[in-house]
Amino acid sequence: MSRLPIRPAATVAMLCALLAAGCDSGSSGDTATEATPTTATETRPVTSSVAVYLLRDGKVSPVRRTIESTPAVARAALTELLKGPTADERADGLSSAIPSETALRDISLSGGVATVDLDGTFDDGGGSASMLGRVAQIVATLTRFPTIERVAFRIDGAPVEAVGGEGVVVDPPVGRRAIEEQTPQILVESPLPGDPVRSPVRLRGTANVFEATVSIDVRGANGKLLKRTFTTATSGTGTRGTFDTEVALPDRTGPVTVVAYESSAEDGRPLHVVELPLQLVP
């Protein structure tokens, strides 16, 4: 398997969900949105959001899910992941390699390692590509949290060194370096598809592209090119790096699509294209 540096875990000042596993301090752009109670007799639960990683063409791809606020946000994220893609997400080409009946038995966190206990459905059926996808989805979803660097797996309560008949190795615990083959060349982790944004929009993610250069187009609802720019990742051409840039958007409201891609060194054509539909608000 390809290996590359794991993102360093951010230092978090508060003790975080010991046996409930993890907290999202917003390192990947996640924000909590609270619903205000309406009346004394009619209240809405306070909500927040988490990112879960589905698959697009066998590569991890994050989407946002709204959950009831809870200190056990890592548990909530896995619960959402195990639900699989929505109808709209399936229509958009997203899928999940995790069997739909998979149940989360438990999750705990210690020393930057999340230990996930899943029932036996998790490693039923499927070949190596499916098993690698399942592991990658779990690892990408959990290591988004700054308190989680790696993931250890249990099946029906028992620690496992490998999952599936193909023996996908999960011991020692798995970090993002181990899922490079299941990670797209350009991975935008914030904002997420459908997010409301204001100009300038802050784009954050990782890339493994030629000369670390990520090209960026902004297109209107009719596909018209509104802006073209680029950013540079911290490394590239065989080594995954991070990028964090602000893109000024046109003075308008409504749907826009940010398109991130690698320009071919041979003929300039776009490679590894990522389309990110957003809603530009005042």
Contacts in CASP RR format, 6 or more apart in sequence:
PFRMAT RR
TARGET T0000
AUTHOR 0000-0000-0000
METHOD contacts of the structure
MODEL  1
MSRLPIRPAATVAMLCALLAAGCDSGSSGDTATEATPTTATETRPVTSSV
AVYLLRDGKVSPVRRTIESTPAVARAALTELLKGPTADERADGLSSAIPS
ETALRDISLSGGVATVDLDGTFDDGGGSASMLGRVAQIVATLTRFPTIER
VAFRIDGAPVEAVGGEGVVVDPPVGRRAIEEQTPQILVESPLPGDPVRSP
VRLRGTANVFEATVSIDVRGANGKLLKRTFTTATSGTGTRGTFDTEVALP
DRTGPVTVVAYESSAEDGRPLHVVELPLQLVP
1 178 0 8 1.000
1 180 0 8 1.000
1 181 0 8 1.000
2 177 0 8 1.000
2 180 0 8 1.000
2 181 0 8 1.000
3 177 0 8 1.000
3 178 0 8 1.000
3 180 0 8 1.000
4 176 0 8 1.000
4 177 0 8 1.000
4 180 0 8 1.000
4 208 0 8 1.000
4 239 0 8 1.000
4 240 0 8 1.000
5 177 0 8 1.000
5 240 0 8 1.000
6 143 0 8 1.000
6 149 0 8 1.000
6 150 0 8 1.000
6 175 0 8 1.000
6 176 0 8 1.000
6 177 0 8 1.000
7 143 0 8 1.000
7 149 0 8 1.000
7 176 0 8 1.000
7 242 0 8 1.000
8 149 0 8 1.000
9 112 0 8 1.000
9 146 0 8 1.000
9 147 0 8 1.000
9 148 0 8 1.000
9 149 0 8 1.000
10 25 0 8 1.000
10 27 0 8 1.000
10 146 0 8 1.000
10 147 0 8 1.000
12 23 0 8 1.000
12 25 0 8 1.000
12 146 0 8 1.000
12 147 0 8 1.000
14 23 0 8 1.000
16 22 0 8 1.000
16 23 0 8 1.000
16 109 0 8 1.000
16 147 0 8 1.000
17 23 0 8 1.000
17 71 0 8 1.000
17 72 0 8 1.000
17 73 0 8 1.000
17 74 0 8 1.000
17 75 0 8 1.000
17 109 0 8 1.000
18 108 0 8 1.000
18 109 0 8 1.000
19 108 0 8 1.000
19 109 0 8 1.000
20 70 0 8 1.000
20 71 0 8 1.000
20 72 0 8 1.000
20 74 0 8 1.000
20 75 0 8 1.000
20 107 0 8 1.000
20 109 0 8 1.000
21 72 0 8 1.000
21 74 0 8 1.000
21 75 0 8 1.000
21 107 0 8 1.000
21 108 0 8 1.000
21 109 0 8 1.000
21 114 0 8 1.000
21 142 0 8 1.000
21 148 0 8 1.000
22 72 0 8 1.000
22 73 0 8 1.000
22 74 0 8 1.000
22 109 0 8 1.000
22 114 0 8 1.000
22 145 0 8 1.000
22 147 0 8 1.000
22 148 0 8 1.000
23 71 0 8 1.000
23 73 0 8 1.000
23 74 0 8 1.000
23 145 0 8 1.000
23 147 0 8 1.000
24 30 0 8 1.000
24 50 0 8 1.000
24 73 0 8 1.000
24 74 0 8 1.000
24 77 0 8 1.000
24 144 0 8 1.000
24 145 0 8 1.000
24 146 0 8 1.000
25 145 0 8 1.000
25 146 0 8 1.000
25 147 0 8 1.000
26 146 0 8 1.000
27 144 0 8 1.000
27 145 0 8 1.000
27 146 0 8 1.000
28 51 0 8 1.000
28 144 0 8 1.000
28 189 0 8 1.000
28 190 0 8 1.000
28 204 0 8 1.000
28 205 0 8 1.000
29 189 0 8 1.000
29 190 0 8 1.000
29 191 0 8 1.000
29 204 0 8 1.000
30 49 0 8 1.000
30 50 0 8 1.000
30 51 0 8 1.000
30 64 0 8 1.000
30 144 0 8 1.000
30 190 0 8 1.000
31 49 0 8 1.000
32 47 0 8 1.000
32 48 0 8 1.000
32 49 0 8 1.000
32 69 0 8 1.000
33 47 0 8 1.000
33 48 0 8 1.000
33 49 0 8 1.000
33 66 0 8 1.000
34 46 0 8 1.000
34 47 0 8 1.000
34 48 0 8 1.000
34 69 0 8 1.000
35 44 0 8 1.000
35 45 0 8 1.000
35 46 0 8 1.000
35 47 0 8 1.000
36 44 0 8 1.000
37 43 0 8 1.000
37 44 0 8 1.000
38 44 0 8 1.000
45 68 0 8 1.000
45 69 0 8 1.000
46 68 0 8 1.000
46 69 0 8 1.000
47 66 0 8 1.000
47 67 0 8 1.000
47 68 0 8 1.000
47 69 0 8 1.000
48 66 0 8 1.000
48 67 0 8 1.000
48 68 0 8 1.000
48 69 0 8 1.000
48 70 0 8 1.000
48 73 0 8 1.000
49 64 0 8 1.000
49 65 0 8 1.000
49 66 0 8 1.000
49 67 0 8 1.000
50 64 0 8 1.000
50 65 0 8 1.000
50 67 0 8 1.000
50 73 0 8 1.000
50 76 0 8 1.000
50 77 0 8 1.000
50 80 0 8 1.000
51 62 0 8 1.000
51 63 0 8 1.000
51 64 0 8 1.000
51 65 0 8 1.000
51 77 0 8 1.000
51 141 0 8 1.000
51 144 0 8 1.000
51 189 0 8 1.000
51 192 0 8 1.000
52 62 0 8 1.000
52 63 0 8 1.000
52 65 0 8 1.000
52 77 0 8 1.000
52 80 0 8 1.000
52 81 0 8 1.000
52 137 0 8 1.000
52 141 0 8 1.000
53 60 0 8 1.000
53 61 0 8 1.000
53 62 0 8 1.000
53 63 0 8 1.000
53 81 0 8 1.000
53 136 0 8 1.000
53 137 0 8 1.000
53 140 0 8 1.000
53 141 0 8 1.000
53 144 0 8 1.000
54 60 0 8 1.000
54 61 0 8 1.000
54 62 0 8 1.000
54 63 0 8 1.000
54 81 0 8 1.000
54 84 0 8 1.000
54 85 0 8 1.000
54 89 0 8 1.000
54 94 0 8 1.000
54 95 0 8 1.000
54 96 0 8 1.000
54 137 0 8 1.000
55 61 0 8 1.000
55 94 0 8 1.000
55 95 0 8 1.000
55 96 0 8 1.000
55 97 0 8 1.000
55 133 0 8 1.000
55 136 0 8 1.000
55 137 0 8 1.000
55 182 0 8 1.000
56 93 0 8 1.000
56 94 0 8 1.000
56 95 0 8 1.000
56 184 0 8 1.000
58 95 0 8 1.000
58 97 0 8 1.000
58 129 0 8 1.000
58 133 0 8 1.000
58 182 0 8 1.000
59 182 0 8 1.000
59 183 0 8 1.000
59 184 0 8 1.000
60 133 0 8 1.000
60 136 0 8 1.000
60 137 0 8 1.000
60 140 0 8 1.000
60 179 0 8 1.000
60 182 0 8 1.000
60 183 0 8 1.000
60 184 0 8 1.000
60 187 0 8 1.000
61 94 0 8 1.000
61 184 0 8 1.000
62 140 0 8 1.000
62 144 0 8 1.000
62 187 0 8 1.000
62 189 0 8 1.000
62 192 0 8 1.000
63 85 0 8 1.000
63 89 0 8 1.000
63 94 0 8 1.000
63 192 0 8 1.000
63 193 0 8 1.000
64 192 0 8 1.000
64 193 0 8 1.000
64 194 0 8 1.000
64 195 0 8 1.000
65 77 0 8 1.000
65 80 0 8 1.000
67 73 0 8 1.000
67 76 0 8 1.000
67 77 0 8 1.000
67 80 0 8 1.000
68 76 0 8 1.000
70 76 0 8 1.000
73 145 0 8 1.000
74 107 0 8 1.000
74 109 0 8 1.000
74 114 0 8 1.000
74 142 0 8 1.000
74 145 0 8 1.000
74 148 0 8 1.000
75 104 0 8 1.000
75 107 0 8 1.000
77 141 0 8 1.000
77 142 0 8 1.000
77 144 0 8 1.000
77 145 0 8 1.000
78 104 0 8 1.000
78 107 0 8 1.000
78 116 0 8 1.000
78 138 0 8 1.000
78 141 0 8 1.000
78 142 0 8 1.000
79 104 0 8 1.000
81 96 0 8 1.000
81 98 0 8 1.000
81 137 0 8 1.000
81 138 0 8 1.000
81 141 0 8 1.000
82 98 0 8 1.000
82 102 0 8 1.000
82 103 0 8 1.000
82 104 0 8 1.000
84 96 0 8 1.000
84 98 0 8 1.000
84 100 0 8 1.000
85 94 0 8 1.000
85 95 0 8 1.000
85 96 0 8 1.000
92 193 0 8 1.000
96 137 0 8 1.000
97 129 0 8 1.000
97 130 0 8 1.000
97 131 0 8 1.000
97 133 0 8 1.000
97 134 0 8 1.000
97 137 0 8 1.000
98 122 0 8 1.000
98 134 0 8 1.000
98 137 0 8 1.000
98 138 0 8 1.000
99 121 0 8 1.000
99 122 0 8 1.000
99 124 0 8 1.000
99 125 0 8 1.000
101 121 0 8 1.000
102 118 0 8 1.000
102 119 0 8 1.000
102 120 0 8 1.000
102 121 0 8 1.000
102 122 0 8 1.000
103 118 0 8 1.000
103 119 0 8 1.000
103 121 0 8 1.000
104 116 0 8 1.000
104 117 0 8 1.000
104 118 0 8 1.000
105 117 0 8 1.000
105 118 0 8 1.000
105 119 0 8 1.000
105 154 0 8 1.000
105 156 0 8 1.000
105 157 0 8 1.000
106 115 0 8 1.000
106 116 0 8 1.000
106 117 0 8 1.000
106 154 0 8 1.000
106 157 0 8 1.000
107 114 0 8 1.000
107 115 0 8 1.000
107 116 0 8 1.000
107 117 0 8 1.000
108 114 0 8 1.000
108 115 0 8 1.000
109 115 0 8 1.000
109 147 0 8 1.000
109 148 0 8 1.000
112 147 0 8 1.000
112 148 0 8 1.000
112 149 0 8 1.000
112 150 0 8 1.000
113 148 0 8 1.000
113 149 0 8 1.000
113 150 0 8 1.000
113 151 0 8 1.000
113 152 0 8 1.000
113 173 0 8 1.000
114 142 0 8 1.000
114 148 0 8 1.000
114 150 0 8 1.000
114 151 0 8 1.000
114 152 0 8 1.000
115 151 0 8 1.000
115 152 0 8 1.000
115 153 0 8 1.000
115 154 0 8 1.000
116 138 0 8 1.000
116 142 0 8 1.000
116 151 0 8 1.000
116 152 0 8 1.000
116 153 0 8 1.000
116 154 0 8 1.000
117 154 0 8 1.000
117 155 0 8 1.000
117 156 0 8 1.000
117 157 0 8 1.000
118 153 0 8 1.000
118 154 0 8 1.000
118 155 0 8 1.000
119 155 0 8 1.000
119 156 0 8 1.000
120 155 0 8 1.000
120 156 0 8 1.000
122 134 0 8 1.000
122 155 0 8 1.000
122 163 0 8 1.000
123 131 0 8 1.000
123 134 0 8 1.000
123 155 0 8 1.000
123 160 0 8 1.000
123 163 0 8 1.000
123 164 0 8 1.000
123 165 0 8 1.000
125 164 0 8 1.000
125 165 0 8 1.000
126 164 0 8 1.000
127 164 0 8 1.000
127 165 0 8 1.000
127 166 0 8 1.000
128 166 0 8 1.000
128 167 0 8 1.000
128 168 0 8 1.000
131 163 0 8 1.000
131 164 0 8 1.000
131 165 0 8 1.000
131 166 0 8 1.000
131 167 0 8 1.000
131 168 0 8 1.000
132 168 0 8 1.000
132 179 0 8 1.000
132 181 0 8 1.000
132 182 0 8 1.000
133 182 0 8 1.000
134 163 0 8 1.000
135 153 0 8 1.000
135 163 0 8 1.000
135 168 0 8 1.000
135 170 0 8 1.000
135 174 0 8 1.000
135 179 0 8 1.000
136 179 0 8 1.000
136 182 0 8 1.000
136 183 0 8 1.000
138 151 0 8 1.000
138 153 0 8 1.000
139 150 0 8 1.000
139 151 0 8 1.000
139 174 0 8 1.000
139 175 0 8 1.000
139 176 0 8 1.000
139 178 0 8 1.000
139 179 0 8 1.000
140 176 0 8 1.000
140 179 0 8 1.000
140 182 0 8 1.000
140 183 0 8 1.000
142 148 0 8 1.000
142 151 0 8 1.000
143 149 0 8 1.000
143 150 0 8 1.000
143 151 0 8 1.000
143 175 0 8 1.000
143 176 0 8 1.000
144 189 0 8 1.000
149 175 0 8 1.000
150 172 0 8 1.000
150 173 0 8 1.000
150 174 0 8 1.000
150 175 0 8 1.000
151 170 0 8 1.000
151 173 0 8 1.000
151 174 0 8 1.000
151 175 0 8 1.000
152 159 0 8 1.000
152 170 0 8 1.000
152 171 0 8 1.000
152 173 0 8 1.000
152 174 0 8 1.000
153 159 0 8 1.000
153 160 0 8 1.000
153 163 0 8 1.000
153 170 0 8 1.000
153 171 0 8 1.000
153 174 0 8 1.000
154 160 0 8 1.000
155 163 0 8 1.000
159 171 0 8 1.000
160 170 0 8 1.000
160 171 0 8 1.000
161 169 0 8 1.000
161 170 0 8 1.000
161 171 0 8 1.000
162 168 0 8 1.000
162 169 0 8 1.000
162 170 0 8 1.000
162 171 0 8 1.000
163 170 0 8 1.000
176 183 0 8 1.000
180 208 0 8 1.000
180 240 0 8 1.000
183 206 0 8 1.000
183 240 0 8 1.000
184 272 0 8 1.000
184 274 0 8 1.000
185 207 0 8 1.000
185 208 0 8 1.000
185 209 0 8 1.000
185 262 0 8 1.000
185 271 0 8 1.000
185 272 0 8 1.000
186 206 0 8 1.000
186 207 0 8 1.000
186 209 0 8 1.000
186 214 0 8 1.000
186 260 0 8 1.000
186 261 0 8 1.000
186 262 0 8 1.000
186 272 0 8 1.000
186 274 0 8 1.000
187 205 0 8 1.000
187 206 0 8 1.000
187 207 0 8 1.000
187 274 0 8 1.000
188 203 0 8 1.000
188 204 0 8 1.000
188 205 0 8 1.000
188 258 0 8 1.000
188 260 0 8 1.000
188 274 0 8 1.000
188 276 0 8 1.000
189 204 0 8 1.000
189 205 0 8 1.000
189 206 0 8 1.000
190 202 0 8 1.000
190 203 0 8 1.000
190 204 0 8 1.000
190 205 0 8 1.000
191 197 0 8 1.000
191 201 0 8 1.000
191 202 0 8 1.000
191 203 0 8 1.000
191 276 0 8 1.000
191 278 0 8 1.000
192 276 0 8 1.000
193 276 0 8 1.000
193 277 0 8 1.000
193 278 0 8 1.000
194 277 0 8 1.000
194 278 0 8 1.000
194 279 0 8 1.000
195 278 0 8 1.000
195 279 0 8 1.000
196 278 0 8 1.000
196 279 0 8 1.000
196 280 0 8 1.000
196 281 0 8 1.000
197 249 0 8 1.000
197 278 0 8 1.000
197 279 0 8 1.000
197 280 0 8 1.000
197 281 0 8 1.000
198 280 0 8 1.000
198 281 0 8 1.000
198 282 0 8 1.000
199 248 0 8 1.000
199 249 0 8 1.000
199 250 0 8 1.000
199 251 0 8 1.000
199 280 0 8 1.000
200 246 0 8 1.000
200 247 0 8 1.000
200 248 0 8 1.000
200 249 0 8 1.000
201 246 0 8 1.000
201 247 0 8 1.000
201 249 0 8 1.000
201 258 0 8 1.000
201 278 0 8 1.000
202 244 0 8 1.000
202 245 0 8 1.000
202 246 0 8 1.000
202 247 0 8 1.000
203 216 0 8 1.000
203 231 0 8 1.000
203 243 0 8 1.000
203 244 0 8 1.000
203 245 0 8 1.000
203 246 0 8 1.000
203 247 0 8 1.000
203 258 0 8 1.000
203 260 0 8 1.000
204 242 0 8 1.000
204 243 0 8 1.000
204 244 0 8 1.000
204 245 0 8 1.000
205 242 0 8 1.000
205 243 0 8 1.000
205 244 0 8 1.000
206 233 0 8 1.000
206 240 0 8 1.000
206 241 0 8 1.000
206 242 0 8 1.000
206 243 0 8 1.000
207 214 0 8 1.000
207 233 0 8 1.000
207 236 0 8 1.000
207 240 0 8 1.000
207 241 0 8 1.000
207 242 0 8 1.000
207 243 0 8 1.000
207 262 0 8 1.000
208 233 0 8 1.000
208 236 0 8 1.000
208 237 0 8 1.000
208 238 0 8 1.000
208 239 0 8 1.000
208 240 0 8 1.000
208 241 0 8 1.000
209 233 0 8 1.000
209 236 0 8 1.000
209 237 0 8 1.000
209 262 0 8 1.000
209 271 0 8 1.000
209 272 0 8 1.000
210 236 0 8 1.000
210 237 0 8 1.000
210 262 0 8 1.000
210 265 0 8 1.000
211 236 0 8 1.000
211 237 0 8 1.000
211 265 0 8 1.000
212 232 0 8 1.000
212 233 0 8 1.000
212 234 0 8 1.000
212 235 0 8 1.000
212 236 0 8 1.000
212 237 0 8 1.000
212 241 0 8 1.000
213 230 0 8 1.000
213 231 0 8 1.000
213 232 0 8 1.000
213 233 0 8 1.000
213 262 0 8 1.000
213 263 0 8 1.000
214 230 0 8 1.000
214 231 0 8 1.000
214 232 0 8 1.000
214 233 0 8 1.000
214 243 0 8 1.000
214 260 0 8 1.000
214 261 0 8 1.000
214 262 0 8 1.000
215 228 0 8 1.000
215 229 0 8 1.000
215 230 0 8 1.000
215 260 0 8 1.000
215 261 0 8 1.000
215 262 0 8 1.000
215 263 0 8 1.000
215 270 0 8 1.000
216 227 0 8 1.000
216 228 0 8 1.000
216 229 0 8 1.000
216 230 0 8 1.000
216 231 0 8 1.000
216 245 0 8 1.000
216 247 0 8 1.000
216 258 0 8 1.000
216 259 0 8 1.000
216 260 0 8 1.000
217 225 0 8 1.000
217 227 0 8 1.000
217 228 0 8 1.000
217 258 0 8 1.000
217 259 0 8 1.000
217 261 0 8 1.000
218 225 0 8 1.000
218 226 0 8 1.000
218 227 0 8 1.000
218 228 0 8 1.000
218 247 0 8 1.000
218 249 0 8 1.000
218 250 0 8 1.000
218 256 0 8 1.000
218 257 0 8 1.000
218 258 0 8 1.000
218 259 0 8 1.000
219 225 0 8 1.000
219 226 0 8 1.000
219 256 0 8 1.000
219 257 0 8 1.000
219 259 0 8 1.000
220 226 0 8 1.000
220 255 0 8 1.000
220 256 0 8 1.000
220 257 0 8 1.000
221 254 0 8 1.000
221 255 0 8 1.000
221 256 0 8 1.000
223 257 0 8 1.000
226 249 0 8 1.000
226 250 0 8 1.000
226 256 0 8 1.000
227 247 0 8 1.000
227 248 0 8 1.000
227 249 0 8 1.000
227 250 0 8 1.000
229 247 0 8 1.000
231 243 0 8 1.000
231 245 0 8 1.000
232 243 0 8 1.000
233 240 0 8 1.000
233 241 0 8 1.000
233 242 0 8 1.000
233 243 0 8 1.000
234 241 0 8 1.000
234 242 0 8 1.000
234 243 0 8 1.000
235 241 0 8 1.000
247 258 0 8 1.000
249 256 0 8 1.000
249 280 0 8 1.000
250 256 0 8 1.000
250 280 0 8 1.000
252 280 0 8 1.000
253 280 0 8 1.000
253 281 0 8 1.000
253 282 0 8 1.000
254 279 0 8 1.000
254 280 0 8 1.000
254 281 0 8 1.000
255 277 0 8 1.000
255 278 0 8 1.000
255 279 0 8 1.000
255 280 0 8 1.000
256 277 0 8 1.000
256 278 0 8 1.000
256 279 0 8 1.000
256 280 0 8 1.000
257 275 0 8 1.000
257 276 0 8 1.000
257 277 0 8 1.000
257 278 0 8 1.000
258 275 0 8 1.000
258 276 0 8 1.000
258 278 0 8 1.000
259 270 0 8 1.000
259 273 0 8 1.000
259 274 0 8 1.000
259 275 0 8 1.000
259 276 0 8 1.000
260 273 0 8 1.000
260 274 0 8 1.000
260 276 0 8 1.000
261 270 0 8 1.000
261 271 0 8 1.000
261 272 0 8 1.000
261 273 0 8 1.000
261 274 0 8 1.000
262 270 0 8 1.000
262 271 0 8 1.000
262 272 0 8 1.000
263 269 0 8 1.000
263 270 0 8 1.000
263 271 0 8 1.000
264 270 0 8 1.000
264 271 0 8 1.000
END
